[in-house]
Amino acid sequence: MRHWKTLLCYCPLALVLSAGGYSQSSSPRIISKPNLHKSLTEPPCSYASTQHRKGLVRNDDRVIAWLRASHNGGAIPLRLFLSAPRVINDTYGLFFYDSDGDYVSAFPKDYGYEFYGWRNGVMVVKGKDGTLWSALSGRAFDGPQKGRQFQRIPSLMTDWGHWLMLHPESTAYDLYDGKKYPAAPLPTQMSPEAQQTMARVDGRIQATTPVLGVLVDTQAKAFPLEKLGERACFIDMVSSTPIAVFWYAPTRSAVAYSSLLDNRKLTFYADDISPETAPFKDKETGTRWTLAGRGVDGPLKGRELNWVNSVQCRWYAWSAEYPETAIYSTVSTNRK
């Protein structure tokens, strides 16, 4: 299996981005290339298990999986559907893939959005009315809808093989012969445009460090995802919400859930002896939980945790959008 740290680096760029690498400008710099990528709209749907039998999706393909929906959600392989178009307008949601910031944002369904360019190193999307949106935060910063905020839909990044193991009955897009859509390898270097628009990077963390950015009410917090073991669980409070952040290194996946279920607070931890299907447990009931936040063994089997607004990305992108963000600083993680 490939090492997750290798996959999360942009080769030499990770060595040169630092707090002193860019000058702070008085206003954000934008580079526009609106015709660089062509959006994908309403691809025909199928089921994950059906698509897997065709052999066109690899087990290690990165996917954005959405949760808490019909058919137990669904998954989109980035290489086959998002790496080339960068934007999907679909019934299941709006999906924005920023290869530089290493994230996919998932928002409620809408149409008419397209790739526009970069701002502060972060991908910009243009709506059909000309409004410009941050692909990471989902905030409109220019145009008729300036100030409007998209709400995220529950989602997480993982690998196709792991998602298929959890939810083979979930939704996927129909690949046909594999040539219907413009498949493209995931970029391995940061674009010059993203670099050129970056302001001075917050030096508390190295710029390309992967983090899980969590937003509750107006409070933002970043959870660094480096130097962790195979399984980890962070317990914290963001705003007034007690949360648990699950981390699973084999699929390089992080996701946040509320620690409250039916007004009962659960204490989650990473369990080394649990199977890969459910790497986490809670101390109160001993229920085993999947990355998707579902109880699969124990008294709470069949229950689902409440997803907390979060996105897995690089530190420079998160801190550019949320400059007042706090950072989870406790080095120990919750284990049995």
N, C-alpha and C positions, 0 to 999 in steps of 0.2 A: 504493500500500500504506500502511496506517495505521502511524504511528510507534509503535514498541514502548514508548517511555517514556510516551507518552500513555496507552496501554492499561494500564500498570502503576501509574497514579496514581489515588487516590480523590479527585480534585478538591481542594476546599479542605482536606480533612482532612490531606493530606500536608504541608501547610504549618504545621499547628498541633501535630502530635505530635512531641514532643522529649523529651529526658532529663528536663526539669523539668516536663513537662506533667501528671504524675500522681504522687500521693503513694504511698509504699510502705506497705502495710498489713501487720499482724503475721501475718495468715493470708489465703490466697487467697479472694477474693470470688466467689461463684457466683450467677448468675441463671438460674433454670430456667423454660423454656417448652416442656414436653415435647410439647405438641400443635401446635406451630407448623408442623412439617413432617411429612409422612407418608412413611415409608420405602417404597422400591420393592424387591420381592423376585422373583427369578428371571424377568426379562423373557425372552421368547423370542428365540432367537439367529438370526443370519444371517451374511452375509459383507460386508465393507466395500465391495467393488466392487458388490455387489447393491444395497446401500442407497444408494450414490452415484447409481446410475442413476435412482432415484426422485426425485432433486432436492430432497430434504427437508433434507439437511445441506449447509451452506455450506462452501466451501473454507477460510474463515477462522474457522470454529467451533473453539473451544478444545476439546481432547480430553485425557483421561488415557489413555495407551497403556500396556498391560502387555506385558512382553517375556519371551522365553525360555520360551514355552509352545507348546502345539499350535497349528497354523495360524499360526505366527509371531506369536502373541499376539493382541491386539485393541485396540480404541479405543472410548471412550465419549464422545460429544459432551456437554459440560457443559450447554449450553442446553436440550437435548432430554431429558436423563435425570437430571441431578444438581442443576440450579439450583433446582428446586422441591422434590424430596424430600430432598436433602442426603445421604441414606444409601442405598446399594444393597447388599442381601444377595443374593449370587449364587454360583453354582458357580465362577465365575472369580475370585471374591474379594469382600472387603468394601471398599467404596469410600466414603470420607467427604469431602465437599466443604465447605470452610470459606471462604465468599466474603470474609470479613473478613481472614483471614490469607492469602488468595489461594493456596490449595493444595488438592490432592486427595491423600489418603493411601490407599494400596492395601495391603491385608493379605490373608492366606490366607482361603479361603472359610469362612464361618460364617453363622449366621442369628439373627434375633431382635433386631437392633440398631436403635436409633432415635435421632433427634435429641433432645437433652435440654436444652442451654442453653450457657452460656459460663462459663469460668473463666480468670482472668488474660487476658481478651480472646481466648481460644482456645476453639474449639468443643468441647463435651462430648457424648459419645454414651453412651446407657444400654443395657446388655445385658439379656437376658430374665430374668436372675436378680437384676437390680437393681444390678449393678456399674456404676460410672461410669468412663468411659475418656476420656483425652485423644485427640481426633481427630487431632492432629498427631503426638504421640510414640507413640501406641498403648499407653500405660501405664495400668493400672487404679489409680486413686488413692482409691477408696472402694467399699465393698461386699464381697461374699463373695470376689471374686478380687483384692482389693487387692494390689498388688505384681507382678501378672502383666504380662508384656510381649508384645505382638504383634510378629511379625517381618514386615518389609515384603517385598512381592513386587517384583521388578524392574519399574520403571515410569518414565515421563517425561511431562512436559507438552509438547504441541506443537499444531499446527493439523491439522485434518482433511485438507486438501489435501496437506500434506507427508507425513503418515502413509500416506495412500492411495497416493501415489507410491512409497513404500518397500515397503508390504505390502498390496496390493489384495486378497490372498487371506486376510487376517487376519479375526478375528471381530469382529462388530458386533451390536448389538441391532436387531431388526426393528421398523421404525417403522409399518408398515401405511400408514394414510392420514395419518399425522402427528398424529393427535389421540388416539391411544390413551394417551399419557402426558402429564402436565401440563407441557408445555414452558414455560419462563419465561426472559426476558432475564437475563443475568448482572448481579447488583447492581453499581451504580456508586458507592455510598456505604457507608461502614462503619455497621453497626447501632449504635444507641444502647446496646444491652446490652453489646456487645463493648467499647465505649469505657468504659462505667461499671465494668466489671470489671478493666480494665487497671491494673496497678500501675506503678510508676516504670519507664520504659523505659531499658534499657541505652544510655547516650549515646555509645558508641563509633561507632555508625552511626545515621543517621536512621531513625526507627521504621518507615516504610513502604518502605524500600529493599528491593528484591527480592534474595534470596540463595539460594544452593544450600546447604542444610544437610546435612553429611556426618557420619555416625556410624560409627566403626569400633571394635569392642570397647566401651570406655567413653569414648573420646575423641571429642568433637564439634568440628567446625570449620565456620565459615560462609565462603562465597565470594561476596562482593558482586558483583552483576550489573548495575552501572550504569557508565556512561561507557566502555563496551566497543565495539569495532568490530563489523562484521557477523559475524566469526568469531573465536573466541578459544579457547585451550587453556591451562589451568592445570596445571602439574606440581607435585606436592607429596607429602608423606608424612603420613599420618594414622595414628596409633598405629604399627604396624610395617608398614603396607601402603602401597606406592607407588601413587599414583592419578593419573589424568588426568581433569580436568573439561572436558567439551566445552560450548561456548556457541555458539548459532546465533541471531543477532538476528532474522532474518526471521520465525521462528516463536516467538521469545522462549523458547527451550528451553535448559535446562542439565541435564546428567546426568553422573554420575561412574562411572568404570570403573577396574578394577585395571590397572596398567601391566605386570603379569606375565601372560604367556601361555605355558603349558607351561614354567614356571620360567625363561623368558627375559624380560628386562626390555626393553620397547619405549619409545622416546622419541617421544611424539606431538606434533603441532603442527597449527595451523590453516593450511590451504593455500588461498591466495586464488585460485588458478587451477583448483582442482578443481571439478567440477560440484556443484550444490546437493544432489544425491543423496548425495554423500560429501565433506563439507567438510574432512575431517581425514586426515592421513597419518602414518605412522611412519617415522622416519629410517633404521631398520635395514633394512627391506625395501621401502619405498616403497609399501606397500599403502594403498589408499584405504579410509576407514572412514565408515560412516553414523552419524547420530545414535543409531540403535538399536544401535550397537556391532558392526556386521557388516562384515567385509571384503568389498568388492565388485569390487576390481580390484587385481591384484598377486599376489605369492607366497602371501599368506595369504587369498586369496579364499575365501569360504565359512566362515571361522572367525568365532567370536563372542567378544567380550571379556566378562570377568566383571564384572557390574554390582556397584557398591558402594552400600551402604545410603545413600540420599540422597533429599531432598525439596525441591522448589522452593517457597519461601514468602516471607512478609515477615519482616524482621528482628525486629520486636517479638514475633512469635509464636515464632520459633526461640529467641530469647534468654530468653523466659519459660519455655520447656520445658527449655532447656539453659543455665542461667545461667553455667556455667563454660566455655562454648564459647570456643574460640580463633577468630581471624579471619585469613583469608589476606590478607596485607598487601603482598605484592610487587606493584608497579604494572605491571610488564612481564608480558606473556603469551608463551607459547612459540610462536614463529613461525619459519618457515624463514629 
